[in-house]
Amino acid sequence: MDGAAWRAQPFVRLRTIGRSPLAASLPDMSDRADTIAEPDGGEADINWAGLAGVTATVSIFALAQGLSYPLLSFILERQGVSPGLIGLSAAMTPIGFIVSSLFIPAAARLWGAGRVALSCAAMSALVLALIGWTQDLAWWFLLRFLIGLSTNPLYVLSEVWIIALATGPKRGRIMGLYTSIISGGFAAGPLCLLAVGAEGWPPFLVGIVAFVVCGLCLAAVLDRLPRVEESGGSASVLGIVPLAWLLLAVVVVAAGFEQAMLALMPVYGAARGLAEANVSALLVALIVGNIALQPLLGMLAERLTARRVLVGCGLVSAVGCALLPHAIGTAAVWPLMVVIGAASYGIYTMALIELGERFSGAMLVAGNAAFALAWGIGGIMMTPAIGQVMGVAGAGGLPLSLAAICLALALAVAVARRA
């Protein structure tokens, strides 16, 4: 873990924030050039083995996470637990994400990012085994908090390595492919339940083995990964906020959009007279857009800059949501949902690219931990808020609220660029 290969990784050259695409929206940081990174070199400098290993780690992690959410809900529903308590139980995991995000930079600095990530993979497997063993709602509140606490650092640090390794002119398409693979991993989780069922130990064993394989994949490439926690000085999640408040707002919107669509689209569809099967199919189309089109958006970012593509994704998401009430019930709704899924998730993809272009080392660790924090906040806050709007304005409040939020985000990003 402490070999010379880690320290010898020549993956960035430093520049000042004045040259960043987001410079106009941030305070002058010319005296903090050590916190900003820009890729050096081309495709030959890319550590493909490290990228492949970390991507495998995160994709298997996503499968385990995607399996656990519906699995635990199915079990609680069979036990006769009320929907309200099921929702509260599920909320413990993102709360664990938020809490752990505050400590990831310090933990990586004290013990090393590799040790922290491997420990979290082992702890995640152990906690999931305890969840399968207890089968008790009261214990699950604590254990689901712990699963969020342990899985988040594994995800954040793996994503930091991906960002740090995705250098050169192919950064956009690498990050696009990465986000597509992660979406595919989350989508594959529920599919595993079709194969092994949602009863007894088999589904838990799939998740436990997945977390173990995560650790093995990471251990296999650990000596090829940059020691991101050792450069750029000390950094904290809260210290990132004044430097990247706009990027964090972008992540809040991306998270809130995804969670609101998944949670409230069934309500909207029922109000429009759609059968449950049709609503599920619409959500599948949304996820297909998430998975299939991110590499294309990444290539656009290489040509146009991530900032411009981010503005475009916000505008397309807004227009798509505004058109949804008119397209629902017609054949046009299917390609429209694919486009909405691609554009809305593209907002997060572009934010990741911007983060990698601006920060390196400890600041990159803190920045990605702040992203995890913002994602948790967006998922927790926006869905209830939009639900309240729907309660007042009717089901149509879902597409209109999302359209307004995405339009406001696109305008804010565009105006900040010119400020």
C-alpha positions in Angstrom: 0.0 0.0 0.0 2.9 2.4 0.5 5.0 1.4 -2.5 6.8 3.9 -4.7 4.4 3.3 -7.5 1.7 5.3 -5.7 4.0 8.3 -5.1 5.4 8.2 -8.6 2.0 8.6 -10.4 2.4 11.7 -12.7 -1.2 12.4 -13.3 -1.7 16.1 -13.0 -0.1 19.5 -13.4 -1.1 22.4 -11.3 -2.8 25.6 -12.4 -4.6 28.5 -10.7 -8.3 28.7 -10.4 -8.4 31.8 -12.7 -8.2 29.4 -15.7 -11.0 27.2 -14.5 -14.3 27.2 -16.4 -16.0 28.0 -13.1 -13.6 30.8 -12.1 -16.1 33.6 -12.5 -18.4 32.0 -9.9 -15.7 31.7 -7.2 -13.5 33.9 -5.1 -9.9 34.6 -6.2 -7.8 31.6 -5.2 -4.6 32.3 -7.1 -2.7 31.8 -3.9 -4.1 28.3 -3.6 -2.8 26.8 -6.8 -1.9 23.6 -5.1 -5.6 22.7 -4.8 -6.4 22.8 -8.5 -5.6 20.2 -11.1 -5.5 19.9 -14.8 -4.7 16.8 -16.8 -1.3 16.5 -18.2 -0.6 14.4 -21.2 -2.9 12.3 -23.4 -4.1 8.8 -23.6 -0.7 7.3 -23.0 -0.7 8.7 -19.5 -3.9 7.1 -18.5 -3.6 4.2 -16.0 -6.1 1.8 -17.6 -5.4 -1.0 -15.2 -6.2 1.2 -12.2 -9.3 2.6 -13.9 -10.6 -0.9 -14.7 -10.0 -2.1 -11.2 -11.7 0.8 -9.5 -14.6 0.8 -11.9 -15.1 -2.9 -11.2 -15.1 -2.1 -7.5 -17.7 0.6 -7.7 -19.9 -1.3 -10.2 -20.1 -4.3 -7.9 -20.7 -2.0 -5.0 -23.6 -0.4 -6.9 -25.1 -3.9 -7.5 -25.0 -4.7 -3.8 -26.6 -1.3 -3.0 -29.2 -1.7 -5.7 -30.1 -5.1 -4.4 -30.4 -4.1 -0.7 -33.0 -1.3 -1.0 -35.8 -3.4 -2.6 -34.8 -6.5 -0.7 -35.3 -4.9 2.7 -38.5 -3.2 1.7 -39.9 -6.5 0.5 -39.0 -8.2 3.8 -40.6 -5.4 5.9 -43.7 -5.5 3.8 -44.1 -9.2 4.3 -43.8 -8.6 8.1 -46.7 -6.2 7.9 -44.7 -3.0 8.6 -46.5 0.2 7.6 -45.2 2.1 4.5 -44.3 5.1 6.8 -42.0 2.9 8.9 -40.5 1.3 5.8 -39.7 4.7 4.5 -38.2 5.8 7.8 -36.1 2.7 7.9 -34.8 3.3 4.4 -34.0 6.9 5.3 -31.4 5.7 7.8 -29.0 4.8 5.0 -28.7 8.2 3.4 -28.5 9.7 6.9 -25.4 7.4 7.3 -24.1 8.8 4.0 -24.4 12.4 5.2 -22.8 11.7 8.6 -19.8 9.8 7.1 -19.2 12.4 4.4 -18.0 14.8 7.1 -15.3 12.5 8.3 -14.0 10.9 5.0 -11.2 13.5 4.3 -9.8 13.3 7.8 -10.0 9.4 7.9 -8.2 9.2 4.5 -5.5 11.6 5.7 -5.0 9.7 9.0 -5.1 6.1 7.8 -4.8 6.3 4.1 -7.5 6.1 1.5 -6.7 2.5 0.6 -7.0 1.3 4.2 -10.2 3.2 4.7 -11.8 1.9 1.5 -10.8 -1.8 2.2 -12.0 -1.5 5.8 -15.3 -0.1 4.7 -15.8 -3.0 2.2 -15.3 -5.5 5.0 -17.5 -3.6 7.4 -20.3 -3.4 4.7 -20.2 -7.1 4.3 -20.4 -7.6 8.0 -23.3 -5.2 8.6 -25.3 -6.7 5.7 -24.8 -10.1 7.3 -26.1 -8.7 10.6 -29.1 -7.3 8.8 -29.9 -10.7 7.3 -29.4 -12.4 10.7 -31.5 -10.1 12.8 -34.6 -9.6 10.5 -35.9 -7.1 13.0 -37.1 -3.6 12.3 -35.8 -2.1 15.5 -32.3 -3.3 14.9 -32.5 -2.4 11.2 -32.8 1.3 12.0 -29.3 1.1 13.5 -27.9 -1.3 11.0 -29.1 0.6 8.0 -27.5 3.7 9.4 -24.3 1.7 9.8 -24.5 0.4 6.2 -24.7 4.0 5.0 -21.8 4.9 7.3 -19.6 2.1 5.9 -20.5 2.1 2.2 -20.3 5.8 1.6 -16.5 6.1 2.1 -15.9 3.1 -0.2 -18.0 4.8 -2.9 -16.5 8.3 -2.4 -12.9 7.2 -2.4 -13.3 4.9 -5.4 -14.9 7.8 -7.3 -12.0 10.1 -6.2 -9.6 7.6 -7.8 -11.6 7.4 -10.9 -11.6 11.2 -11.3 -7.9 11.4 -10.5 -7.1 8.7 -13.1 -9.4 10.0 -15.8 -6.9 12.5 -17.3 -6.1 13.8 -20.7 -8.3 14.5 -23.7 -10.5 11.4 -23.0 -11.6 12.5 -19.5 -15.1 13.3 -20.6 -15.9 10.0 -22.2 -14.2 8.1 -19.4 -16.4 9.8 -16.8 -19.4 9.3 -19.0 -18.7 5.6 -19.3 -18.1 5.4 -15.6 -21.4 6.9 -14.7 -23.1 4.6 -17.2 -21.5 1.6 -15.6 -22.6 2.8 -12.1 -26.2 3.2 -13.3 -26.1 -0.2 -14.8 -24.8 -1.7 -11.5 -27.6 -0.1 -9.5 -30.2 -1.3 -12.1 -28.7 -4.9 -12.0 -29.3 -5.1 -8.2 -33.0 -5.6 -8.4 -32.6 -8.0 -11.3 -30.6 -10.2 -9.0 -33.7 -10.6 -6.9 -35.5 -12.1 -9.9 -32.8 -14.9 -10.0 -32.4 -15.6 -6.3 -35.7 -14.4 -4.8 -36.2 -12.1 -1.8 -36.5 -14.7 0.9 -34.0 -16.4 3.2 -30.2 -16.0 3.0 -29.6 -16.3 -0.8 -30.2 -12.5 -1.6 -28.1 -11.5 1.4 -25.3 -13.8 0.4 -25.3 -12.2 -3.1 -24.8 -8.8 -1.4 -22.2 -10.0 1.1 -20.2 -11.7 -1.7 -20.4 -8.5 -3.8 -18.9 -6.4 -1.0 -16.1 -9.0 -0.5 -15.4 -9.0 -4.2 -15.3 -5.1 -4.1 -12.5 -5.4 -1.5 -10.6 -8.0 -3.6 -10.9 -5.9 -6.8 -9.6 -2.8 -5.0 -6.8 -4.7 -3.3 -5.7 -6.0 -6.7 -5.0 -2.5 -8.1 -4.2 -0.6 -4.9 -0.5 -0.3 -5.7 -1.5 1.4 -9.0 -3.6 4.1 -7.5 -2.5 7.6 -6.7 -2.3 8.5 -3.0 -4.8 11.3 -3.4 -4.9 12.0 0.4 -1.2 13.0 0.5 -1.1 16.0 -1.8 -2.9 19.4 -1.6 -2.6 19.8 2.1 -5.4 19.2 4.6 -9.0 19.8 3.5 -12.5 19.5 5.0 -16.0 19.0 3.5 -17.2 22.3 5.0 -14.1 24.1 3.6 -15.1 23.1 0.1 -18.5 24.8 0.3 -17.3 28.4 -0.3 -15.0 27.2 -3.1 -17.5 25.1 -5.0 -21.0 26.1 -3.8 -22.4 26.1 -7.3 -21.1 22.6 -8.1 -22.7 21.4 -4.8 -26.0 23.1 -5.8 -25.8 21.2 -9.1 -25.4 17.9 -7.2 -28.4 18.7 -4.9 -30.6 19.3 -8.0 -29.3 16.1 -9.7 -30.0 14.0 -6.6 -33.4 15.5 -6.0 -34.5 15.1 -9.6 -33.6 11.4 -9.6 -35.2 10.6 -6.3 -38.3 12.7 -7.0 -38.9 10.9 -10.3 -38.4 7.5 -8.9 -40.6 8.1 -5.8 -43.3 10.3 -7.2 -43.7 9.2 -10.9 -46.0 6.4 -9.7 -48.3 9.0 -8.1 -48.2 11.1 -11.2 -48.8 8.2 -13.5 -51.8 7.0 -11.4 -53.3 10.5 -11.5 -53.0 10.4 -15.3 -54.7 7.0 -15.5 -51.7 4.9 -16.2 -51.4 1.3 -15.0 -48.6 0.4 -12.7 -46.9 -1.7 -15.4 -46.8 1.3 -17.7 -45.4 3.6 -15.0 -42.7 1.0 -14.3 -41.9 0.9 -18.0 -41.5 4.7 -18.0 -39.1 4.5 -15.2 -37.1 1.8 -17.1 -36.9 4.2 -20.0 -35.6 6.9 -17.7 -32.9 4.5 -16.4 -32.0 3.5 -20.0 -31.3 7.2 -20.7 -29.1 7.3 -17.5 -27.1 4.3 -18.7 -26.9 4.6 -22.4 -26.1 8.2 -23.2 -23.6 9.3 -20.6 -20.5 8.5 -22.8 -22.0 10.6 -25.6 -22.4 13.5 -23.2 -18.8 13.0 -22.0 -17.6 13.3 -25.6 -19.6 16.5 -26.0 -17.9 17.8 -22.8 -14.5 17.2 -24.4 -15.5 19.4 -27.3 -17.7 22.0 -25.7 -16.5 22.0 -22.0 -18.4 20.4 -19.2 -19.9 23.7 -18.1 -21.6 24.3 -21.5 -22.9 20.7 -21.6 -24.2 21.1 -18.0 -26.2 24.2 -19.0 -27.6 22.2 -22.0 -28.5 19.3 -19.8 -30.4 21.6 -17.4 -32.3 23.2 -20.3 -33.1 19.8 -21.9 -34.3 18.4 -18.6 -36.5 21.5 -18.1 -38.0 21.3 -21.6 -38.5 17.6 -21.3 -40.4 17.9 -18.0 -42.5 20.7 -19.4 -43.5 18.5 -22.4 -44.2 15.4 -20.2 -47.9 16.3 -19.5 -48.5 16.6 -23.2 -46.6 13.4 -24.2 -48.0 11.1 -21.5 -50.3 8.5 -23.0 -48.7 8.8 -26.4 -45.9 7.0 -28.2 -43.7 10.2 -27.8 -43.4 9.7 -24.1 -40.9 6.8 -24.5 -38.1 8.6 -26.3 -38.9 11.7 -24.1 -38.3 9.7 -20.9 -35.0 8.4 -22.3 -33.9 12.0 -23.1 -35.0 13.2 -19.7 -33.1 10.4 -18.0 -29.9 11.1 -20.0 -30.0 14.9 -19.5 -30.9 14.8 -15.8 -28.2 12.3 -14.9 -25.8 14.2 -17.3 -26.0 17.1 -14.8 -24.2 14.9 -12.3 -21.7 13.6 -14.8 -20.7 17.1 -15.8 -20.4 18.1 -12.2 -17.9 15.2 -11.7 -15.9 16.3 -14.7 -15.7 19.8 -13.4 -14.6 18.6 -10.0 -11.8 16.6 -11.5 -10.7 19.5 -13.6 -10.5 21.9 -10.6 -9.3 19.9 -7.6 -6.6 17.3 -6.9 -5.2 15.5 -3.8 -6.8 16.1 -0.5 -9.1 18.8 -1.9 -10.5 16.3 -4.4 -11.2 13.9 -1.6 -13.0 16.6 0.4 -14.8 17.8 -2.8 -16.2 14.3 -3.6 -17.2 13.8 0.1 -19.0 17.1 -0.2 -20.7 15.7 -3.3 -21.9 12.7 -1.3 -23.2 15.1 1.4 -25.0 17.2 -1.2 -26.5 14.1 -2.9 -27.9 13.0 0.5 -29.3 16.4 1.2 -30.9 16.7 -2.3 -32.5 13.3 -2.0 -33.9 14.0 1.5 -35.1 17.5 0.9 -36.4 17.8 -2.6 -38.7 14.8 -2.8 -40.8 15.8 0.2 -40.9 19.5 -1.0 -42.1 18.4 -4.5 -44.6 16.1 -2.8 -46.0 19.1 -0.9 -46.3 21.0 -4.2 -48.2 18.1 -5.7 -50.5 18.1 -2.6 -51.4 21.7 -3.3 -51.3 21.9 -7.1 -52.2 18.4 -8.0 -50.2 15.7 -9.7 -49.1 18.1 -12.4 -46.9 19.7 -9.8 -44.2 17.0 -10.4 -43.2 17.8 -14.0 -43.7 21.6 -13.5 -41.6 21.7 -10.3 -38.8 19.7 -11.9 -38.9 21.9 -15.0 -38.7 25.1 -12.9 -35.8 23.7 -10.8 -33.8 22.6 -13.8 -34.4 25.9 -15.6 -33.3 27.8 -12.6 -30.1 25.7 -12.3 -29.2 26.2 -16.0 -29.7 29.9 -15.8 -27.7 30.1 -12.5 -24.8 28.2 -14.1 -24.9 30.3 -17.3 -25.1 33.6 -15.4 -22.3 32.6 -13.0 -20.0 31.9 -16.0 -20.4 35.4 -17.2 -20.3 37.2 -13.8 
